[in-house]
Structures are given as structure tokens and as C-alpha cells.
Amino acid sequence: MTGFWMVGALVIALVLALLFRPYWWKSTISGVSRRHLNAAIYREQMERLERDRAENMIAEADYLQARAELQRRVIDDTQAVDDTASIRAPKKTMWAVGLVLPIVAVTLYALLGSPATLDPNGPQRPATAQDMGRMVEGLAKKLESDPSNLQGWAMLARSYKMLGRNQEAERAFERAGAFLDNDAQLLAIYADLAATNANGNFSGKPSQLIEKALRVDPQNAMAQWLAGAAAFRSNQFDAAIRIWERLSPLVEPDSDDSRMLQESLTAAYAAAGKTAAAGAGKPKVTAKAGNGAAQVAIGNAASSVSGVVQLNTALKAKAAPGDTVLVIARVPGTRMPVAVLRAPASALPLKFVLDDSLSMSPQARLSGASEVEVEARISKSGMAQPETGDLISVVQTVKVGAKGISLDVSKVRP
């Protein structure tokens, strides 16, 4: 802060120096006699008149008349009181400007600037979800006018993912196109989004993206994790074991990621009828049939919540089979979900299990919370962001590990 004011003072001093520069050297042009100046002018005029006469450019009568006029003017000037042409420094004006300019500058900054931001210990307003939303929408508008900015589309996709707007994030990744081709991490994030939006189904686009990411960087941890999850969900348990065991040395020991990986490996060993490595946990494996492929939820029973979502009979006319059911778990007081399950409304009443396999981020997992807020919502657009007209349930706060939760969708979001 002190540095800012010092720089400001130096700038003001420089401006004042430039304004008053003509008066610093006034002594070099002061004290010049006006009579001497006039005499020099008359002498030059007389010399020019003589040249014109010598070159016959003026008649003799005109010459005599002009000469007499010059002589008369010389006599008049010599009789006048002499004075000195000088430039005097306007001291009062200089003092006034020197005082007023700094005062005006500081006042304008106090009124129009942001003095509080100069104090690192001063109060800082944290960015809110609304602020983030406005910035993301601003970026989206700019990219619509400049669709060739592929890096911008990738940035927008990641921003949408942070806000839980997975459908929009996937569309933004599609617009990023060739920018993703050599970035294994972005390809893995894209694959994760595509699988999430397909209700955990890795077939088709998600698997293609995972394979592409592994071709770019075979050691990318997220791509390997997703490849193992895809193999597990398609009942290829031996393949899942091989992939996750290759991933194990790349994960930091004793971290949440390491524990989650060990639980998944144990689940894969159990599903394959083999014995898990020593020290692994005993996760629960639940299999569901859907769209001809097995969908699995992996996680400890103590690190999950389960129950059923039902649609109130009074609202059945407002829900279409193509609508999306979202079952969401959040840590109380936060906006970022720790688990999100998506399913078509045609699956209602829907039995659900929320665990770490449905987490939105490795840093925000259900197993890391002691209690969560659980709610169900039926969305026409399928967006994670709540919208007017969504059908919603009452939010319930439950302990992690709770079972038999009943979520009754009985309200319309205003």
C-alpha cells in the first residue's frame, strides 16, 4: 500500500514539473530591452530598402518616402520610455496548482477507485456462486461470437463442470474439438462427464474418449481409473484388476485416492471370485441390470446412503418419462454435491445408493462427510442447476451410512 502512494506522489510531482517547466529557465529570456529589439527590426528593414533601391526594384521617390517613414518611427521609439520584455513566474498560480492537483487526484481516487483493495489485511468479499455464474455466462457469450476459440471452449467446459452443469459442460467440450486431442487430462474429464450424463454407462463415446486419452498419455491417472471403472461396469473384472493394479503405484500412499482404489480393487477381486490383496477393505458390490449392461456401485456400506425416490400421485401428470431424476447429496452448508445419481423418470419409484463412485470431484467425496443433505429433483432439462418448474422433494439431513431413506417428490419449484 505504501508503495502505491509513493508511486502516485512521484507521478503527481512529474506532472507538476512538466507544467512549470517554462518558468524554471525564465532568467535566460528576461531583461531584454524592447528598444533594442525595435532598433534591430528597423535596421533590418532599412537594409532591405537599400537592397531594393540598388536593384532598381523601387522608384527613387518611393525610396525617399519609405526612408523618411522609417526614420520618423525610429525617432518616436527612442523618445518612448524603455521597458524590459520578461516572463515572470506566476507564483500564486503555481502554488494553487501545486496544492489543488494532488488534492483533486486523491479525492477522485477515493470516490471512483478502490482504496480498500490496497490493504491486504482489509476485508475481502469472497466470490459467490452468483459471481461465478455471471463470469461463466460472460465467457459463453464471448465464445458464441468467436466459436473458433477452442481453448476458450475447453475452459468453459471445465467451468460448467465446477458448477455442476454437466450437460452444458459436455456440449462445451464438443465445441473444443481438436484442442483436446493432445491433452489426456481434458480427454479424461470429458469422458467422465459423458459417462455421468449417460447414467454411468461407459459404452460408446465415454470409452472412445478414455482410449484416446490413454493413447496420448498411458500414465494418466484419471484415464486409467476410468478405464478400470468401465471394465468393472461391463463385468470385465480381470481387466479392471489389471488396470487398477497398474494405477496403484501412481497414487500417493495413504491418501483418499489410494484408499478408494484399494476398495475398488477388493470389489473387483470379489466379483471375479478371487482373493483381494492383503490390507484391502471389504467394499460392498451392488449390481443392477440396465440397457443390457451391468451398472455397479462400489463403496463401503458405512460410506454410502441409500433409499427410494417416489413421485407423489398429485404430480404424476407433470412428469414425463423422458425427464431426468437427480438424487443429490451435499455436505450441509455447501453447494458442491458430493454425489449425484441420474436416472430417467420412467424408472420411478427409484431405488438408489449414493457413494464415492458418484462423486463430482476427487476432493469432494461422500465418504469424507459425517452427515449429508439428500434431496431428489425431477428436471425437464436434465441440468444440475435447479430451474423453475422442477419437481422437488423435501431436503433431508442424514448420517452417512443411513439406509431406507424415503424421498417423496411432492413440490414444484417456484
C-alpha positions as CSV (number, residue, x, y, z in Angstrom):
1,M,0.0,0.0,0.0
2,T,2.9,2.4,0.9
3,G,4.5,1.6,-2.5
4,F,1.3,2.6,-4.3
5,W,1.1,6.0,-2.6
6,M,4.8,6.6,-3.3
7,V,4.4,5.9,-6.9
8,G,1.3,8.2,-7.0
9,A,3.2,11.0,-5.4
10,L,6.1,10.7,-7.9
11,V,3.6,10.8,-10.8
12,I,2.0,14.0,-9.4
13,A,5.4,15.6,-8.9
14,L,6.3,14.7,-12.5
15,V,3.1,16.3,-13.8
16,L,3.8,19.5,-11.8
17,A,7.4,19.6,-13.1
18,L,6.2,19.4,-16.7
19,L,3.6,22.1,-16.1
20,F,6.0,24.6,-14.5
21,R,9.0,23.8,-16.8
22,P,8.7,27.1,-18.8
23,Y,9.4,29.1,-15.5
24,W,12.5,27.2,-14.4
25,W,14.7,29.0,-17.1
26,K,13.0,32.3,-17.1
27,S,16.3,34.1,-16.4
28,T,17.6,33.2,-19.9
29,I,14.9,35.3,-21.6
30,S,14.3,38.1,-19.1
31,G,16.0,41.5,-19.1
32,V,15.8,42.0,-22.9
33,S,15.3,45.8,-23.8
34,R,12.2,46.5,-26.0
35,R,14.1,49.5,-27.6
36,H,17.0,47.2,-28.6
37,L,14.5,44.8,-30.2
38,N,12.8,47.6,-32.2
39,A,16.2,49.0,-33.3
40,A,17.2,45.6,-34.7
41,I,13.9,45.4,-36.6
42,Y,14.3,48.9,-38.1
43,R,17.9,48.2,-39.1
44,E,16.8,45.0,-41.0
45,Q,14.0,47.0,-42.7
46,M,16.5,49.8,-43.7
47,E,18.9,47.2,-45.2
48,R,16.1,45.6,-47.2
49,L,15.0,49.0,-48.5
50,E,18.6,49.8,-49.6
51,R,18.8,46.5,-51.5
52,D,15.6,47.2,-53.3
53,R,16.9,50.6,-54.4
54,A,20.2,49.2,-55.6
55,E,18.4,46.5,-57.6
56,N,16.1,49.2,-59.1
57,M,13.1,47.4,-57.6
58,I,11.7,50.7,-56.2
59,A,11.4,54.2,-57.6
60,E,13.6,56.9,-56.1
61,A,10.5,58.9,-54.9
62,D,9.1,55.8,-53.1
63,Y,12.5,55.0,-51.7
64,L,12.8,58.5,-50.2
65,Q,9.3,58.4,-48.8
66,A,9.9,54.9,-47.1
67,R,13.2,56.0,-45.7
68,A,11.6,59.1,-44.2
69,E,8.9,57.0,-42.6
70,L,11.4,54.6,-41.0
71,Q,13.4,57.5,-39.6
72,R,10.3,59.0,-38.1
73,R,9.4,55.7,-36.4
74,V,12.9,55.3,-35.1
75,I,12.8,58.8,-33.6
76,D,9.4,58.1,-32.0
77,D,10.6,54.9,-30.4
78,T,13.8,56.5,-28.9
79,Q,11.6,59.1,-27.2
80,A,9.3,56.5,-25.6
81,V,10.1,55.2,-22.1
82,D,12.1,51.9,-22.4
83,D,10.9,48.7,-20.7
84,T,12.1,45.2,-20.5
85,A,10.4,42.2,-22.0
86,S,10.4,39.5,-19.4
87,I,8.5,36.4,-18.3
88,R,7.6,36.5,-14.6
89,A,6.7,33.2,-12.8
90,P,3.1,33.3,-11.6
91,K,3.9,32.2,-8.1
92,K,0.4,32.4,-6.8
93,T,-0.9,30.3,-9.6
94,M,1.9,27.8,-9.3
95,W,1.2,27.4,-5.5
96,A,-2.5,27.0,-6.2
97,V,-2.0,24.3,-8.9
98,G,0.6,22.5,-6.8
99,L,-1.8,22.2,-3.9
100,V,-5.1,21.6,-5.8
101,L,-3.8,18.9,-8.2
102,P,-2.8,16.4,-5.5
103,I,-6.0,17.1,-3.5
104,V,-8.2,16.6,-6.6
105,A,-6.3,13.4,-7.6
106,V,-6.6,11.8,-4.1
107,T,-10.3,12.8,-3.9
108,L,-11.2,11.3,-7.3
109,Y,-9.4,8.1,-6.4
110,A,-11.3,7.9,-3.1
111,L,-14.6,8.4,-4.9
112,L,-14.1,6.4,-8.0
113,G,-11.3,3.9,-7.2
114,S,-11.0,1.0,-4.7
115,P,-8.8,2.1,-1.8
116,A,-9.8,-0.9,0.2
117,T,-8.2,-3.3,-2.2
118,L,-4.8,-1.8,-1.4
119,D,-4.9,-3.2,2.2
120,P,-4.0,-6.9,2.1
121,N,-5.4,-7.3,5.6
122,G,-8.6,-5.4,4.8
123,P,-12.0,-7.2,4.3
124,Q,-12.2,-9.1,1.1
125,R,-15.6,-10.2,-0.4
126,P,-15.3,-13.8,-1.4
127,A,-16.6,-14.8,-4.9
128,T,-20.1,-16.2,-4.6
129,A,-21.8,-18.8,-6.8
130,Q,-23.7,-16.0,-8.5
131,D,-20.4,-14.2,-9.3
132,M,-19.0,-17.4,-10.8
133,G,-22.2,-17.9,-12.8
134,R,-22.1,-14.4,-14.2
135,M,-18.4,-14.9,-15.2
136,V,-19.1,-18.2,-16.9
137,E,-22.1,-16.8,-18.8
138,G,-20.0,-13.9,-19.9
139,L,-17.4,-16.3,-21.2
140,A,-20.1,-18.3,-23.0
141,K,-21.4,-15.1,-24.8
142,K,-17.9,-14.2,-25.9
143,L,-17.3,-17.7,-27.3
144,E,-20.6,-17.6,-29.3
145,S,-19.2,-14.6,-31.1
146,D,-15.8,-16.3,-31.5
147,P,-16.5,-20.0,-31.9
148,S,-13.0,-20.8,-33.3
149,N,-11.5,-20.2,-29.8
150,L,-11.1,-23.9,-29.0
151,Q,-9.1,-23.2,-25.8
152,G,-11.9,-21.0,-24.6
153,W,-14.4,-23.7,-25.1
154,A,-12.3,-26.1,-23.1
155,M,-12.1,-23.5,-20.3
156,L,-15.8,-23.0,-20.4
157,A,-16.4,-26.8,-20.2
158,R,-14.3,-27.1,-17.0
159,S,-16.1,-24.1,-15.5
160,Y,-19.5,-25.6,-16.2
161,K,-18.3,-28.9,-14.6
162,M,-17.3,-26.9,-11.5
163,L,-20.8,-25.5,-11.3
164,G,-22.3,-29.0,-11.7
165,R,-23.8,-28.1,-15.1
166,N,-22.7,-31.4,-16.7
167,Q,-24.8,-31.3,-19.8
168,E,-23.6,-27.9,-20.7
169,A,-20.0,-28.9,-19.9
170,E,-20.2,-31.9,-22.2
171,R,-21.5,-29.7,-25.1
172,A,-18.7,-27.2,-24.5
173,F,-16.1,-30.0,-24.7
174,E,-17.6,-31.0,-28.0
175,R,-17.1,-27.4,-29.3
176,A,-13.4,-27.6,-28.1
177,G,-12.7,-30.1,-30.8
178,A,-9.1,-30.6,-31.8
179,F,-7.8,-28.6,-28.8
180,L,-8.4,-31.8,-26.7
181,D,-6.6,-34.2,-29.0
182,N,-3.2,-33.9,-27.2
183,D,-4.4,-33.3,-23.6
184,A,-5.0,-36.6,-21.8
185,Q,-6.4,-34.9,-18.7
186,L,-9.0,-32.9,-20.6
187,L,-10.0,-36.1,-22.6
188,A,-10.4,-38.0,-19.3
189,I,-12.6,-35.2,-17.8
190,Y,-14.6,-35.2,-21.0
191,A,-15.1,-39.0,-20.7
192,D,-16.1,-38.8,-17.1
193,L,-18.7,-36.2,-18.0
194,A,-20.1,-38.2,-20.9
195,A,-20.4,-41.3,-18.6
196,T,-22.0,-39.3,-15.9
197,N,-24.6,-37.8,-18.3
198,A,-25.3,-41.4,-19.6
199,N,-26.2,-42.5,-16.0
200,G,-22.9,-44.3,-15.6
201,N,-22.9,-46.1,-18.9
202,F,-19.3,-46.1,-20.4
203,S,-20.2,-47.7,-23.7
204,G,-19.7,-45.7,-26.9
205,K,-18.5,-42.1,-26.5
206,P,-17.0,-42.4,-22.9
207,S,-15.0,-45.5,-23.8
208,Q,-13.7,-43.9,-27.0
209,L,-12.5,-40.8,-25.1
210,I,-10.8,-43.0,-22.5
211,E,-8.9,-44.9,-25.1
212,K,-7.9,-41.7,-26.8
213,A,-6.6,-40.3,-23.5
214,L,-4.6,-43.4,-22.8
215,R,-3.0,-43.2,-26.3
216,V,-1.9,-39.6,-25.6
217,D,-0.6,-40.5,-22.1
218,P,-0.7,-44.1,-20.9
219,Q,0.2,-43.0,-17.4
220,N,-2.6,-40.5,-16.9
221,A,-4.1,-41.5,-13.6
222,M,-7.7,-40.3,-14.2
223,A,-7.9,-42.1,-17.6
224,Q,-6.6,-45.3,-16.0
225,W,-9.1,-45.0,-13.2
226,L,-12.0,-44.5,-15.7
227,A,-10.7,-47.4,-17.9
228,G,-10.9,-49.7,-14.8
229,A,-14.4,-48.4,-13.9
230,A,-15.6,-49.0,-17.5
231,A,-14.2,-52.6,-17.4
232,F,-15.8,-53.2,-14.0
233,R,-19.2,-51.9,-15.1
234,S,-19.1,-54.2,-18.1
235,N,-18.3,-57.2,-15.9
236,Q,-14.7,-57.5,-17.1
237,F,-13.4,-57.8,-13.6
238,D,-10.0,-59.3,-14.5
239,A,-9.4,-56.3,-16.9
240,A,-10.4,-53.9,-14.1
241,I,-8.0,-55.6,-11.7
242,R,-5.1,-55.3,-14.2
243,I,-5.8,-51.7,-14.9
244,W,-6.2,-50.6,-11.3
245,E,-3.1,-52.5,-10.2
246,R,-1.1,-50.6,-12.8
247,L,-2.5,-47.4,-11.4
248,S,-1.8,-48.2,-7.8
249,P,2.0,-47.2,-7.9
250,L,1.0,-43.8,-9.3
251,V,-1.3,-42.9,-6.4
252,E,0.1,-41.3,-3.3
253,P,0.1,-43.9,-0.4
254,D,-2.3,-43.4,2.5
255,S,-4.3,-40.8,0.5
256,D,-8.1,-40.8,0.0
257,D,-7.4,-41.8,-3.7
258,S,-5.3,-44.7,-2.5
259,R,-8.0,-46.0,-0.1
260,M,-10.7,-45.6,-2.8
261,L,-8.5,-47.5,-5.3
262,Q,-7.9,-50.3,-2.8
263,E,-11.6,-50.6,-2.1
264,S,-12.3,-50.8,-5.8
265,L,-9.6,-53.5,-6.3
266,T,-11.1,-55.5,-3.4
267,A,-14.5,-55.2,-5.0
268,A,-13.1,-56.3,-8.4
269,Y,-11.3,-59.3,-6.8
270,A,-14.5,-60.3,-5.0
271,A,-16.6,-60.0,-8.2
272,A,-14.0,-62.2,-10.1
273,G,-14.1,-64.8,-7.3
274,K,-10.5,-64.1,-6.3
275,T,-8.8,-63.1,-3.1
276,A,-8.0,-59.4,-2.7
277,A,-4.6,-58.2,-1.8
278,A,-3.8,-58.1,1.9
279,G,-4.8,-54.9,3.7
280,A,-7.7,-54.1,1.3
281,G,-11.0,-53.1,2.6
282,K,-14.2,-55.0,2.2
283,P,-16.4,-52.9,0.0
284,K,-20.0,-53.7,-0.9
285,V,-20.7,-54.5,-4.6
286,T,-24.2,-53.9,-5.8
287,A,-25.2,-54.9,-9.4
288,K,-28.1,-53.6,-11.4
289,A,-29.3,-54.5,-14.9
290,G,-29.9,-51.7,-17.2
291,N,-29.8,-51.1,-21.0
292,G,-28.2,-54.6,-21.4
293,A,-25.1,-53.7,-19.4
294,A,-24.3,-54.1,-15.7
295,Q,-24.1,-51.0,-13.7
296,V,-22.3,-51.2,-10.4
297,A,-21.9,-49.1,-7.3
298,I,-18.7,-49.6,-5.4
299,G,-18.3,-48.4,-1.8
300,N,-18.4,-49.3,1.8
301,A,-21.8,-49.6,3.3
302,A,-20.7,-47.2,6.0
303,S,-19.7,-44.7,3.3
304,S,-23.0,-44.5,1.4
305,V,-26.6,-43.6,1.8
306,S,-29.5,-45.5,0.2
307,G,-33.2,-45.3,-0.1
308,V,-36.0,-44.9,-2.6
309,V,-37.4,-41.9,-4.6
310,Q,-41.2,-41.8,-5.2
311,L,-43.3,-39.3,-7.1
312,N,-46.3,-38.0,-5.4
313,T,-49.5,-39.1,-7.2
314,A,-50.7,-35.4,-7.4
315,L,-47.7,-34.6,-9.6
316,K,-47.6,-37.6,-11.9
317,A,-49.2,-35.6,-14.7
318,K,-46.3,-33.1,-14.5
319,A,-43.5,-35.7,-15.1
320,A,-42.7,-37.2,-18.4
321,P,-40.9,-40.5,-18.9
322,G,-38.0,-38.6,-20.6
323,D,-37.4,-36.3,-17.7
324,T,-34.3,-36.8,-15.5
325,V,-34.4,-37.8,-11.9
326,L,-31.4,-36.4,-9.9
327,V,-30.7,-37.7,-6.4
328,I,-28.2,-35.3,-4.8
329,A,-26.1,-35.4,-1.6
330,R,-24.4,-32.3,-0.3
331,V,-22.5,-31.5,2.9
332,P,-24.7,-29.1,4.9
333,G,-23.8,-25.5,4.2
334,T,-22.1,-26.2,0.8
335,R,-23.3,-26.0,-2.8
336,M,-21.0,-28.6,-4.4
337,P,-22.6,-32.1,-4.4
338,V,-20.6,-35.0,-3.0
339,A,-22.7,-37.5,-5.0
340,V,-25.2,-37.2,-7.8
341,L,-27.2,-40.1,-9.3
342,R,-29.1,-39.6,-12.6
343,A,-31.9,-41.8,-13.9
344,P,-34.8,-41.4,-16.3
345,A,-38.2,-40.6,-14.7
346,S,-39.5,-43.8,-16.2
347,A,-37.5,-45.7,-13.6
348,L,-39.7,-44.3,-10.7
349,P,-40.1,-45.4,-8.0
350,L,-36.2,-45.5,-8.0
351,K,-34.1,-47.3,-5.5
352,F,-30.8,-45.5,-5.1
353,V,-27.4,-45.9,-3.5
354,L,-25.1,-42.8,-3.2
355,D,-21.4,-43.4,-2.6
356,D,-18.0,-42.3,-3.8
357,S,-18.4,-43.8,-7.2
358,L,-21.0,-41.0,-7.9
359,S,-18.7,-38.1,-6.6
360,M,-18.4,-35.0,-8.7
361,S,-14.7,-34.4,-7.7
362,P,-11.9,-36.4,-6.0
363,Q,-11.7,-33.6,-3.4
364,A,-15.4,-33.8,-2.5
365,R,-16.5,-37.4,-1.6
366,L,-19.4,-38.6,0.4
367,S,-17.1,-40.8,2.5
368,G,-15.3,-37.7,3.8
369,A,-18.5,-36.4,5.4
370,S,-20.2,-37.4,8.7
371,E,-23.7,-36.3,7.5
372,V,-25.2,-35.0,4.2
373,E,-28.3,-33.3,2.9
374,V,-30.1,-35.6,0.5
375,E,-32.8,-34.5,-2.0
376,A,-34.5,-35.6,-5.2
377,R,-35.4,-33.5,-8.2
378,I,-37.1,-34.2,-11.5
379,S,-35.8,-31.9,-14.2
380,K,-37.1,-31.3,-17.7
381,S,-33.7,-30.1,-18.9
382,G,-31.5,-32.6,-17.0
383,M,-29.4,-29.7,-15.7
384,A,-27.8,-30.0,-12.2
385,Q,-28.7,-26.3,-11.7
386,P,-32.2,-26.0,-10.2
387,E,-34.8,-24.4,-12.5
388,T,-38.3,-23.1,-12.1
389,G,-40.8,-25.8,-12.7
390,D,-38.6,-28.7,-11.4
391,L,-40.3,-31.2,-9.2
392,I,-38.6,-31.5,-5.9
393,S,-38.6,-33.4,-2.6
394,V,-38.0,-32.1,0.9
395,V,-34.3,-32.0,1.8
396,Q,-33.4,-34.5,4.5
397,T,-30.3,-34.4,6.6
398,V,-29.0,-37.9,7.4
399,K,-25.9,-39.6,8.7
400,V,-23.5,-41.2,6.2
401,G,-24.3,-44.9,6.3
402,A,-28.1,-44.3,6.6
403,K,-30.4,-46.7,4.7
404,G,-34.1,-46.8,3.9
405,I,-34.3,-43.0,3.2
406,S,-37.7,-42.1,1.6
407,L,-37.6,-39.1,-0.8
408,D,-41.2,-38.1,-1.8
409,V,-41.2,-35.7,-4.8
410,S,-44.2,-33.6,-3.8
411,K,-43.4,-30.0,-4.7
412,V,-43.0,-27.8,-7.7
413,R,-40.0,-25.4,-7.6
414,P,-41.3,-21.8,-7.9
